[in-house]
């Protein structure tokens, strides 16, 4: 039996998402930029900012939606952003509201810094708001870096004021250009080795029936201390669509559940994880109503950008040499499929085997058998009814060894329906694994559920980098 014949029984599920380009493309209605203000000892860029265009600030701010870390040590920028969203849209409970800018500092997480750290973060927001001429509560904040270290306000506040405001000649540091958005992406980085960018354009029907192009773009950082709930990272998504905050939140949270909640590098969640989505309303498309066809199109675009950024983060994991992708089909439902995929890419034994180009299917089977469903909020966000989510959260995923099939890098290696291990050319599989991405596929043979997760191999370089992170 040929490899092609054997693996044809493990087809990849169809991808309904629009194609994504890895480049900066700033949507209408926004300005952006990045610069160095002295937080990082290296002198590299450490201040990123995205804001609504000056001409729009006197009118409606951007609709905003966000997903934050559930970590009990949530950092000062997380608590401040939640509070600001709640102040602008009380019904949103801190998950959505209105905003005119996002300001991100890199080099200090401003986490576990107590009341003084909270005051520092509020001062950053106030300085940004004053420079832009908007209310404090319409500023959202993000920070990344070492935990337990306060922001150096003597450098941050003058830097923020200078960068957000106009210069003496009337020019501005923030620009409505792709280069400005890319500069912001560069300034987000800490241990990232590559800048992470993604964009897609979709067409949404206007009232008169003429399709209107809508852009969704994103930037992100984060390659370590990453694990679902949600993965450790900062991300900014932008669109020129016209959407109210509640509808925007309803599109963002499911996308995060299927992408960044399926990303793991090392099994540790962070204090600062933040995804913020802004909609400027500067495009020509009609307002998007919840549950409409237009909302579905925009939701897929948001998920496509989020998915590609998550894959970029996994591929750039600290010390990583290989992107590990696990696709699961045939599960009882999508929740089980995502749980199994997440268990496989999160297994240290599987990650080590991928690094060694070892087609050890036993480690994959063991990880699948240990899979447990996500937390209740993640299950609800991904579409499971609340009552069912409550009863299944954290419970084992359904896996039957007699129905399980596993393929590594395109070759079927285990087929429970045919008795177990499948004779295969290990040398050929090892050669196929020696690539930038290793695809592991599992079919559970139990239903129509599908899911995927993203991770990377575990290397000596990861240990070295994190052993010396603060020294």
Buried (B, 14 or more C-beta within 10 A) or exposed (E): EEBEEBBEEBEEBEEEBBEBBBEBBBBBBBBBBBBBBBBBEEEBBBBBBBBBBBEBBEEEBBBBBBBBBEBEBBBBBBBBBBBBBBBBBEEBEBBBBBBBBBBBBBBBBBBBBEEEBBEBBBBBBBBBBBBBEBBBBBBBBBBBBEBBBBBBBEBBBEBBEBBBBEEEEEEBBBBBBBEBBBBBBBBBBBBBEBBBBBBBBBBBBEEEEEEBEBBBBBBBBBBBBBBBBBBBBBBBBBBBBBBBBBBBBBBBBBBBBBBBBBBBBBBBBBBBBBBBBBBBBBBEBBEBEEEBEBBBBBBBBBBBBBBBBBBBBBBBBBBBBBBBBBBBBBBBBBBBBBBBBBBBBBBEBBBBBBBBBBBBBEBBBBBBBBBBBBBBBBBBBBEBEEEBBEEBBEEBBBBEEEBBBBBBBBBBBBBBEEEEEBEBEBEBBBEBBEEEBBBBBBBBBBBEBBBBBBBBBBBEEBEEBBEEEEE
